[in-house]
Amino acid sequence: MSKKKFIGKLLEFKYSDKKEVFKGIVLDYNNDWTFLLYNPVDYVADGFLILKNLQSLRFSKNTNDNMNEKILKIKIDSLGIPIDLPLLKIEDILKYISEKYGILEVQTDALSKSYLGKFKKLENNCIILKNLTPKAKWNGNTKLIENKIRIIKFDNDYINSIKLILKIKTNKFNF
């Protein structure tokens, strides 16, 4: 993507080395990152994605998605969806998300594994995340090479469900 003219447009993104397609409304963009309101299907908005802009990242606009785009734009306006994320250095992005949303998910170049947790710090070009298991248990730290991070996800249904489980455990409620 080369121009800001795509902000507010519903686009599909795909890394040439992977099968998964990411569709969403472009909220912001810079040379390094593209920030999306994620649209997995129909009129559903399921959190946010930040995609690393690599030469292998391609995008397209499906002309059949005009109604989806209109509805998602209405959701952004009417629901007050925050789009104030600072797209700066990865450390600033991860710190902001961890402070504002608590938990995030990171995928590296491999894209076969996700890392769920909270940003702790950047140390020697490595991102240190406090690990969170799918059963909502904190489990040590993960060290990820900074320039290998390709996708950042936050405020989606899966992550918010994990946060709910954490809250229930903390307050000692039973299911």
PyMOL CGO cylinders between C-alpha atoms (Angstrom):
from pymol import cmd
from pymol.cgo import CYLINDER

trace = [
    CYLINDER, 0.00, 0.00, 0.00, 1.51, 3.31, -0.96, 0.3, 1, 1, 1, 1, 1, 1,
    CYLINDER, 1.51, 3.31, -0.96, -1.05, 6.00, -0.22, 0.3, 1, 1, 1, 1, 1, 1,
    CYLINDER, -1.05, 6.00, -0.22, -3.30, 7.15, 2.58, 0.3, 1, 1, 1, 1, 1, 1,
    CYLINDER, -3.30, 7.15, 2.58, -6.23, 7.19, 0.10, 0.3, 1, 1, 1, 1, 1, 1,
    CYLINDER, -6.23, 7.19, 0.10, -7.10, 3.69, 1.33, 0.3, 1, 1, 1, 1, 1, 1,
    CYLINDER, -7.10, 3.69, 1.33, -7.87, 4.81, 4.90, 0.3, 1, 1, 1, 1, 1, 1,
    CYLINDER, -7.87, 4.81, 4.90, -11.54, 4.04, 5.55, 0.3, 1, 1, 1, 1, 1, 1,
    CYLINDER, -11.54, 4.04, 5.55, -11.67, 1.41, 2.77, 0.3, 1, 1, 1, 1, 1, 1,
    CYLINDER, -11.67, 1.41, 2.77, -12.47, -2.28, 3.22, 0.3, 1, 1, 1, 1, 1, 1,
    CYLINDER, -12.47, -2.28, 3.22, -9.50, -4.17, 1.78, 0.3, 1, 1, 1, 1, 1, 1,
    CYLINDER, -9.50, -4.17, 1.78, -8.21, -7.74, 1.73, 0.3, 1, 1, 1, 1, 1, 1,
    CYLINDER, -8.21, -7.74, 1.73, -4.57, -8.42, 2.63, 0.3, 1, 1, 1, 1, 1, 1,
    CYLINDER, -4.57, -8.42, 2.63, -2.51, -11.53, 2.00, 0.3, 1, 1, 1, 1, 1, 1,
    CYLINDER, -2.51, -11.53, 2.00, 1.14, -12.41, 2.51, 0.3, 1, 1, 1, 1, 1, 1,
    CYLINDER, 1.14, -12.41, 2.51, 2.37, -14.20, -0.59, 0.3, 1, 1, 1, 1, 1, 1,
    CYLINDER, 2.37, -14.20, -0.59, 3.93, -16.97, 1.51, 0.3, 1, 1, 1, 1, 1, 1,
    CYLINDER, 3.93, -16.97, 1.51, 0.72, -17.75, 3.45, 0.3, 1, 1, 1, 1, 1, 1,
    CYLINDER, 0.72, -17.75, 3.45, -2.86, -18.81, 2.62, 0.3, 1, 1, 1, 1, 1, 1,
    CYLINDER, -2.86, -18.81, 2.62, -4.75, -16.71, 5.18, 0.3, 1, 1, 1, 1, 1, 1,
    CYLINDER, -4.75, -16.71, 5.18, -6.48, -13.55, 3.96, 0.3, 1, 1, 1, 1, 1, 1,
    CYLINDER, -6.48, -13.55, 3.96, -7.07, -10.65, 6.36, 0.3, 1, 1, 1, 1, 1, 1,
    CYLINDER, -7.07, -10.65, 6.36, -9.97, -8.36, 5.55, 0.3, 1, 1, 1, 1, 1, 1,
    CYLINDER, -9.97, -8.36, 5.55, -10.74, -5.10, 7.29, 0.3, 1, 1, 1, 1, 1, 1,
    CYLINDER, -10.74, -5.10, 7.29, -11.29, -1.38, 7.24, 0.3, 1, 1, 1, 1, 1, 1,
    CYLINDER, -11.29, -1.38, 7.24, -7.96, 0.46, 7.04, 0.3, 1, 1, 1, 1, 1, 1,
    CYLINDER, -7.96, 0.46, 7.04, -7.81, 2.77, 10.07, 0.3, 1, 1, 1, 1, 1, 1,
    CYLINDER, -7.81, 2.77, 10.07, -4.24, 3.99, 9.63, 0.3, 1, 1, 1, 1, 1, 1,
    CYLINDER, -4.24, 3.99, 9.63, -1.11, 3.26, 7.69, 0.3, 1, 1, 1, 1, 1, 1,
    CYLINDER, -1.11, 3.26, 7.69, 2.58, 4.10, 7.56, 0.3, 1, 1, 1, 1, 1, 1,
    CYLINDER, 2.58, 4.10, 7.56, 5.59, 2.61, 5.78, 0.3, 1, 1, 1, 1, 1, 1,
    CYLINDER, 5.59, 2.61, 5.78, 5.96, -0.14, 8.39, 0.3, 1, 1, 1, 1, 1, 1,
    CYLINDER, 5.96, -0.14, 8.39, 2.42, -1.04, 9.52, 0.3, 1, 1, 1, 1, 1, 1,
    CYLINDER, 2.42, -1.04, 9.52, -1.21, -1.19, 8.41, 0.3, 1, 1, 1, 1, 1, 1,
    CYLINDER, -1.21, -1.19, 8.41, -3.86, -0.85, 11.15, 0.3, 1, 1, 1, 1, 1, 1,
    CYLINDER, -3.86, -0.85, 11.15, -7.22, -2.54, 10.46, 0.3, 1, 1, 1, 1, 1, 1,
    CYLINDER, -7.22, -2.54, 10.46, -10.62, -3.02, 12.03, 0.3, 1, 1, 1, 1, 1, 1,
    CYLINDER, -10.62, -3.02, 12.03, -10.76, -6.77, 11.37, 0.3, 1, 1, 1, 1, 1, 1,
    CYLINDER, -10.76, -6.77, 11.37, -13.73, -8.06, 9.35, 0.3, 1, 1, 1, 1, 1, 1,
    CYLINDER, -13.73, -8.06, 9.35, -13.62, -11.88, 9.30, 0.3, 1, 1, 1, 1, 1, 1,
    CYLINDER, -13.62, -11.88, 9.30, -17.07, -12.34, 7.74, 0.3, 1, 1, 1, 1, 1, 1,
    CYLINDER, -17.07, -12.34, 7.74, -20.12, -10.37, 6.58, 0.3, 1, 1, 1, 1, 1, 1,
    CYLINDER, -20.12, -10.37, 6.58, -20.71, -7.33, 8.83, 0.3, 1, 1, 1, 1, 1, 1,
    CYLINDER, -20.71, -7.33, 8.83, -18.73, -8.61, 11.81, 0.3, 1, 1, 1, 1, 1, 1,
    CYLINDER, -18.73, -8.61, 11.81, -16.06, -6.39, 13.36, 0.3, 1, 1, 1, 1, 1, 1,
    CYLINDER, -16.06, -6.39, 13.36, -13.80, -8.57, 15.53, 0.3, 1, 1, 1, 1, 1, 1,
    CYLINDER, -13.80, -8.57, 15.53, -11.10, -6.45, 17.05, 0.3, 1, 1, 1, 1, 1, 1,
    CYLINDER, -11.10, -6.45, 17.05, -8.04, -4.98, 15.45, 0.3, 1, 1, 1, 1, 1, 1,
    CYLINDER, -8.04, -4.98, 15.45, -5.11, -6.19, 13.38, 0.3, 1, 1, 1, 1, 1, 1,
    CYLINDER, -5.11, -6.19, 13.38, -1.80, -4.50, 12.73, 0.3, 1, 1, 1, 1, 1, 1,
    CYLINDER, -1.80, -4.50, 12.73, -0.02, -6.02, 9.74, 0.3, 1, 1, 1, 1, 1, 1,
    CYLINDER, -0.02, -6.02, 9.74, 3.65, -5.52, 9.03, 0.3, 1, 1, 1, 1, 1, 1,
    CYLINDER, 3.65, -5.52, 9.03, 4.08, -4.03, 5.57, 0.3, 1, 1, 1, 1, 1, 1,
    CYLINDER, 4.08, -4.03, 5.57, 6.44, -6.39, 3.79, 0.3, 1, 1, 1, 1, 1, 1,
    CYLINDER, 6.44, -6.39, 3.79, 7.07, -6.78, 0.09, 0.3, 1, 1, 1, 1, 1, 1,
    CYLINDER, 7.07, -6.78, 0.09, 5.19, -10.08, 0.37, 0.3, 1, 1, 1, 1, 1, 1,
    CYLINDER, 5.19, -10.08, 0.37, 2.00, -8.31, 1.64, 0.3, 1, 1, 1, 1, 1, 1,
    CYLINDER, 2.00, -8.31, 1.64, -0.48, -7.76, -1.16, 0.3, 1, 1, 1, 1, 1, 1,
    CYLINDER, -0.48, -7.76, -1.16, -3.84, -6.03, -0.93, 0.3, 1, 1, 1, 1, 1, 1,
    CYLINDER, -3.84, -6.03, -0.93, -6.95, -5.82, -3.05, 0.3, 1, 1, 1, 1, 1, 1,
    CYLINDER, -6.95, -5.82, -3.05, -10.41, -4.30, -2.96, 0.3, 1, 1, 1, 1, 1, 1,
    CYLINDER, -10.41, -4.30, -2.96, -13.38, -6.55, -3.64, 0.3, 1, 1, 1, 1, 1, 1,
    CYLINDER, -13.38, -6.55, -3.64, -16.05, -4.48, -5.37, 0.3, 1, 1, 1, 1, 1, 1,
    CYLINDER, -16.05, -4.48, -5.37, -18.72, -6.82, -3.96, 0.3, 1, 1, 1, 1, 1, 1,
    CYLINDER, -18.72, -6.82, -3.96, -17.88, -5.57, -0.45, 0.3, 1, 1, 1, 1, 1, 1,
    CYLINDER, -17.88, -5.57, -0.45, -19.43, -2.10, -0.79, 0.3, 1, 1, 1, 1, 1, 1,
    CYLINDER, -19.43, -2.10, -0.79, -22.32, -2.86, 1.60, 0.3, 1, 1, 1, 1, 1, 1,
    CYLINDER, -22.32, -2.86, 1.60, -19.94, -4.42, 4.14, 0.3, 1, 1, 1, 1, 1, 1,
    CYLINDER, -19.94, -4.42, 4.14, -17.75, -1.33, 3.93, 0.3, 1, 1, 1, 1, 1, 1,
    CYLINDER, -17.75, -1.33, 3.93, -20.70, 1.01, 4.51, 0.3, 1, 1, 1, 1, 1, 1,
    CYLINDER, -20.70, 1.01, 4.51, -21.96, -0.96, 7.51, 0.3, 1, 1, 1, 1, 1, 1,
    CYLINDER, -21.96, -0.96, 7.51, -18.50, -1.22, 9.09, 0.3, 1, 1, 1, 1, 1, 1,
    CYLINDER, -18.50, -1.22, 9.09, -17.96, 2.53, 8.65, 0.3, 1, 1, 1, 1, 1, 1,
    CYLINDER, -17.96, 2.53, 8.65, -21.29, 3.14, 10.42, 0.3, 1, 1, 1, 1, 1, 1,
    CYLINDER, -21.29, 3.14, 10.42, -20.13, 0.84, 13.24, 0.3, 1, 1, 1, 1, 1, 1,
    CYLINDER, -20.13, 0.84, 13.24, -16.88, 2.80, 13.56, 0.3, 1, 1, 1, 1, 1, 1,
    CYLINDER, -16.88, 2.80, 13.56, -18.79, 6.09, 13.80, 0.3, 1, 1, 1, 1, 1, 1,
    CYLINDER, -18.79, 6.09, 13.80, -21.76, 4.98, 15.92, 0.3, 1, 1, 1, 1, 1, 1,
    CYLINDER, -21.76, 4.98, 15.92, -19.92, 2.71, 18.34, 0.3, 1, 1, 1, 1, 1, 1,
    CYLINDER, -19.92, 2.71, 18.34, -17.09, 5.16, 18.88, 0.3, 1, 1, 1, 1, 1, 1,
    CYLINDER, -17.09, 5.16, 18.88, -14.46, 2.61, 17.92, 0.3, 1, 1, 1, 1, 1, 1,
    CYLINDER, -14.46, 2.61, 17.92, -11.14, 4.11, 19.03, 0.3, 1, 1, 1, 1, 1, 1,
    CYLINDER, -11.14, 4.11, 19.03, -8.61, 4.61, 16.29, 0.3, 1, 1, 1, 1, 1, 1,
    CYLINDER, -8.61, 4.61, 16.29, -5.98, 6.60, 18.18, 0.3, 1, 1, 1, 1, 1, 1,
    CYLINDER, -5.98, 6.60, 18.18, -3.23, 3.99, 18.06, 0.3, 1, 1, 1, 1, 1, 1,
    CYLINDER, -3.23, 3.99, 18.06, 0.19, 5.56, 17.50, 0.3, 1, 1, 1, 1, 1, 1,
    CYLINDER, 0.19, 5.56, 17.50, 1.81, 3.70, 14.59, 0.3, 1, 1, 1, 1, 1, 1,
    CYLINDER, 1.81, 3.70, 14.59, 5.40, 4.37, 15.55, 0.3, 1, 1, 1, 1, 1, 1,
    CYLINDER, 5.40, 4.37, 15.55, 8.07, 1.89, 16.57, 0.3, 1, 1, 1, 1, 1, 1,
    CYLINDER, 8.07, 1.89, 16.57, 6.92, -1.61, 17.47, 0.3, 1, 1, 1, 1, 1, 1,
    CYLINDER, 6.92, -1.61, 17.47, 7.87, -1.03, 21.10, 0.3, 1, 1, 1, 1, 1, 1,
    CYLINDER, 7.87, -1.03, 21.10, 5.54, 1.99, 21.27, 0.3, 1, 1, 1, 1, 1, 1,
    CYLINDER, 5.54, 1.99, 21.27, 2.71, 0.10, 19.56, 0.3, 1, 1, 1, 1, 1, 1,
    CYLINDER, 2.71, 0.10, 19.56, 2.96, -2.91, 21.91, 0.3, 1, 1, 1, 1, 1, 1,
    CYLINDER, 2.96, -2.91, 21.91, 3.31, -0.72, 25.00, 0.3, 1, 1, 1, 1, 1, 1,
    CYLINDER, 3.31, -0.72, 25.00, 0.24, 1.32, 24.04, 0.3, 1, 1, 1, 1, 1, 1,
    CYLINDER, 0.24, 1.32, 24.04, -1.90, -1.77, 23.38, 0.3, 1, 1, 1, 1, 1, 1,
    CYLINDER, -1.90, -1.77, 23.38, -0.80, -3.45, 26.62, 0.3, 1, 1, 1, 1, 1, 1,
    CYLINDER, -0.80, -3.45, 26.62, -1.57, -0.33, 28.64, 0.3, 1, 1, 1, 1, 1, 1,
    CYLINDER, -1.57, -0.33, 28.64, -4.92, 0.42, 27.00, 0.3, 1, 1, 1, 1, 1, 1,
    CYLINDER, -4.92, 0.42, 27.00, -6.27, -3.07, 26.21, 0.3, 1, 1, 1, 1, 1, 1,
    CYLINDER, -6.27, -3.07, 26.21, -4.24, -5.29, 28.55, 0.3, 1, 1, 1, 1, 1, 1,
    CYLINDER, -4.24, -5.29, 28.55, -3.67, -8.36, 26.39, 0.3, 1, 1, 1, 1, 1, 1,
    CYLINDER, -3.67, -8.36, 26.39, -2.50, -8.80, 22.82, 0.3, 1, 1, 1, 1, 1, 1,
    CYLINDER, -2.50, -8.80, 22.82, -1.63, -11.58, 20.43, 0.3, 1, 1, 1, 1, 1, 1,
    CYLINDER, -1.63, -11.58, 20.43, 1.49, -11.60, 18.27, 0.3, 1, 1, 1, 1, 1, 1,
    CYLINDER, 1.49, -11.60, 18.27, 2.38, -13.74, 15.28, 0.3, 1, 1, 1, 1, 1, 1,
    CYLINDER, 2.38, -13.74, 15.28, 5.86, -13.99, 13.82, 0.3, 1, 1, 1, 1, 1, 1,
    CYLINDER, 5.86, -13.99, 13.82, 7.05, -14.75, 10.30, 0.3, 1, 1, 1, 1, 1, 1,
    CYLINDER, 7.05, -14.75, 10.30, 6.18, -18.40, 10.79, 0.3, 1, 1, 1, 1, 1, 1,
    CYLINDER, 6.18, -18.40, 10.79, 2.48, -17.51, 11.37, 0.3, 1, 1, 1, 1, 1, 1,
    CYLINDER, 2.48, -17.51, 11.37, 1.96, -21.04, 12.61, 0.3, 1, 1, 1, 1, 1, 1,
    CYLINDER, 1.96, -21.04, 12.61, 2.09, -20.02, 16.26, 0.3, 1, 1, 1, 1, 1, 1,
    CYLINDER, 2.09, -20.02, 16.26, 0.56, -17.14, 18.18, 0.3, 1, 1, 1, 1, 1, 1,
    CYLINDER, 0.56, -17.14, 18.18, 1.85, -15.64, 21.38, 0.3, 1, 1, 1, 1, 1, 1,
    CYLINDER, 1.85, -15.64, 21.38, -0.74, -14.28, 23.79, 0.3, 1, 1, 1, 1, 1, 1,
    CYLINDER, -0.74, -14.28, 23.79, 0.26, -11.97, 26.60, 0.3, 1, 1, 1, 1, 1, 1,
    CYLINDER, 0.26, -11.97, 26.60, 1.27, -8.53, 27.72, 0.3, 1, 1, 1, 1, 1, 1,
    CYLINDER, 1.27, -8.53, 27.72, 4.23, -6.49, 26.51, 0.3, 1, 1, 1, 1, 1, 1,
    CYLINDER, 4.23, -6.49, 26.51, 6.94, -6.15, 29.14, 0.3, 1, 1, 1, 1, 1, 1,
    CYLINDER, 6.94, -6.15, 29.14, 9.91, -4.57, 27.39, 0.3, 1, 1, 1, 1, 1, 1,
    CYLINDER, 9.91, -4.57, 27.39, 12.23, -4.41, 24.42, 0.3, 1, 1, 1, 1, 1, 1,
    CYLINDER, 12.23, -4.41, 24.42, 15.68, -5.79, 25.18, 0.3, 1, 1, 1, 1, 1, 1,
    CYLINDER, 15.68, -5.79, 25.18, 18.50, -6.32, 22.67, 0.3, 1, 1, 1, 1, 1, 1,
    CYLINDER, 18.50, -6.32, 22.67, 16.11, -6.20, 19.68, 0.3, 1, 1, 1, 1, 1, 1,
    CYLINDER, 16.11, -6.20, 19.68, 13.86, -8.79, 21.34, 0.3, 1, 1, 1, 1, 1, 1,
    CYLINDER, 13.86, -8.79, 21.34, 10.30, -8.23, 22.48, 0.3, 1, 1, 1, 1, 1, 1,
    CYLINDER, 10.30, -8.23, 22.48, 9.63, -9.72, 25.91, 0.3, 1, 1, 1, 1, 1, 1,
    CYLINDER, 9.63, -9.72, 25.91, 6.00, -10.77, 26.44, 0.3, 1, 1, 1, 1, 1, 1,
    CYLINDER, 6.00, -10.77, 26.44, 4.50, -11.99, 29.69, 0.3, 1, 1, 1, 1, 1, 1,
    CYLINDER, 4.50, -11.99, 29.69, 2.90, -15.26, 28.50, 0.3, 1, 1, 1, 1, 1, 1,
    CYLINDER, 2.90, -15.26, 28.50, -0.77, -16.00, 28.90, 0.3, 1, 1, 1, 1, 1, 1,
    CYLINDER, -0.77, -16.00, 28.90, -2.01, -19.52, 28.18, 0.3, 1, 1, 1, 1, 1, 1,
    CYLINDER, -2.01, -19.52, 28.18, -5.34, -20.28, 26.42, 0.3, 1, 1, 1, 1, 1, 1,
    CYLINDER, -5.34, -20.28, 26.42, -6.63, -21.29, 29.88, 0.3, 1, 1, 1, 1, 1, 1,
    CYLINDER, -6.63, -21.29, 29.88, -5.90, -17.77, 31.15, 0.3, 1, 1, 1, 1, 1, 1,
    CYLINDER, -5.90, -17.77, 31.15, -2.86, -18.64, 33.25, 0.3, 1, 1, 1, 1, 1, 1,
    CYLINDER, -2.86, -18.64, 33.25, 0.23, -16.45, 33.34, 0.3, 1, 1, 1, 1, 1, 1,
    CYLINDER, 0.23, -16.45, 33.34, 3.17, -18.64, 32.40, 0.3, 1, 1, 1, 1, 1, 1,
    CYLINDER, 3.17, -18.64, 32.40, 6.62, -17.00, 32.31, 0.3, 1, 1, 1, 1, 1, 1,
    CYLINDER, 6.62, -17.00, 32.31, 7.94, -14.89, 29.46, 0.3, 1, 1, 1, 1, 1, 1,
    CYLINDER, 7.94, -14.89, 29.46, 8.47, -15.27, 25.74, 0.3, 1, 1, 1, 1, 1, 1,
    CYLINDER, 8.47, -15.27, 25.74, 11.29, -13.61, 23.85, 0.3, 1, 1, 1, 1, 1, 1,
    CYLINDER, 11.29, -13.61, 23.85, 10.56, -12.74, 20.22, 0.3, 1, 1, 1, 1, 1, 1,
    CYLINDER, 10.56, -12.74, 20.22, 12.94, -11.16, 17.72, 0.3, 1, 1, 1, 1, 1, 1,
    CYLINDER, 12.94, -11.16, 17.72, 11.60, -7.67, 17.05, 0.3, 1, 1, 1, 1, 1, 1,
    CYLINDER, 11.60, -7.67, 17.05, 11.87, -7.71, 13.25, 0.3, 1, 1, 1, 1, 1, 1,
    CYLINDER, 11.87, -7.71, 13.25, 10.20, -11.16, 12.99, 0.3, 1, 1, 1, 1, 1, 1,
    CYLINDER, 10.20, -11.16, 12.99, 6.85, -9.90, 14.29, 0.3, 1, 1, 1, 1, 1, 1,
    CYLINDER, 6.85, -9.90, 14.29, 4.38, -9.79, 11.42, 0.3, 1, 1, 1, 1, 1, 1,
    CYLINDER, 4.38, -9.79, 11.42, 0.87, -9.50, 12.93, 0.3, 1, 1, 1, 1, 1, 1,
    CYLINDER, 0.87, -9.50, 12.93, -0.46, -7.94, 16.13, 0.3, 1, 1, 1, 1, 1, 1,
    CYLINDER, -0.46, -7.94, 16.13, -4.06, -8.62, 17.22, 0.3, 1, 1, 1, 1, 1, 1,
    CYLINDER, -4.06, -8.62, 17.22, -6.01, -7.04, 20.05, 0.3, 1, 1, 1, 1, 1, 1,
    CYLINDER, -6.01, -7.04, 20.05, -9.50, -6.35, 21.41, 0.3, 1, 1, 1, 1, 1, 1,
    CYLINDER, -9.50, -6.35, 21.41, -11.02, -9.30, 19.55, 0.3, 1, 1, 1, 1, 1, 1,
    CYLINDER, -11.02, -9.30, 19.55, -13.55, -11.83, 20.85, 0.3, 1, 1, 1, 1, 1, 1,
    CYLINDER, -13.55, -11.83, 20.85, -10.94, -14.49, 21.66, 0.3, 1, 1, 1, 1, 1, 1,
    CYLINDER, -10.94, -14.49, 21.66, -8.71, -12.13, 23.63, 0.3, 1, 1, 1, 1, 1, 1,
    CYLINDER, -8.71, -12.13, 23.63, -11.69, -10.54, 25.39, 0.3, 1, 1, 1, 1, 1, 1,
    CYLINDER, -11.69, -10.54, 25.39, -12.91, -14.03, 26.38, 0.3, 1, 1, 1, 1, 1, 1,
    CYLINDER, -12.91, -14.03, 26.38, -9.50, -14.79, 27.91, 0.3, 1, 1, 1, 1, 1, 1,
    CYLINDER, -9.50, -14.79, 27.91, -9.68, -11.46, 29.77, 0.3, 1, 1, 1, 1, 1, 1,
    CYLINDER, -9.68, -11.46, 29.77, -13.13, -12.43, 31.07, 0.3, 1, 1, 1, 1, 1, 1,
    CYLINDER, -13.13, -12.43, 31.07, -11.79, -15.77, 32.34, 0.3, 1, 1, 1, 1, 1, 1,
    CYLINDER, -11.79, -15.77, 32.34, -8.95, -13.91, 34.08, 0.3, 1, 1, 1, 1, 1, 1,
    CYLINDER, -8.95, -13.91, 34.08, -11.44, -11.57, 35.71, 0.3, 1, 1, 1, 1, 1, 1,
    CYLINDER, -11.44, -11.57, 35.71, -13.62, -14.46, 36.88, 0.3, 1, 1, 1, 1, 1, 1,
    CYLINDER, -13.62, -14.46, 36.88, -10.57, -16.24, 38.32, 0.3, 1, 1, 1, 1, 1, 1,
    CYLINDER, -10.57, -16.24, 38.32, -9.40, -13.09, 40.07, 0.3, 1, 1, 1, 1, 1, 1,
    CYLINDER, -9.40, -13.09, 40.07, -12.82, -12.50, 41.63, 0.3, 1, 1, 1, 1, 1, 1,
    CYLINDER, -12.82, -12.50, 41.63, -13.13, -16.23, 42.38, 0.3, 1, 1, 1, 1, 1, 1,
    CYLINDER, -13.13, -16.23, 42.38, -16.45, -16.65, 40.55, 0.3, 1, 1, 1, 1, 1, 1,
    CYLINDER, -16.45, -16.65, 40.55, -17.43, -20.06, 39.23, 0.3, 1, 1, 1, 1, 1, 1,
    CYLINDER, -17.43, -20.06, 39.23, -18.84, -20.78, 35.79, 0.3, 1, 1, 1, 1, 1, 1,
]
cmd.load_cgo(trace, "trace")
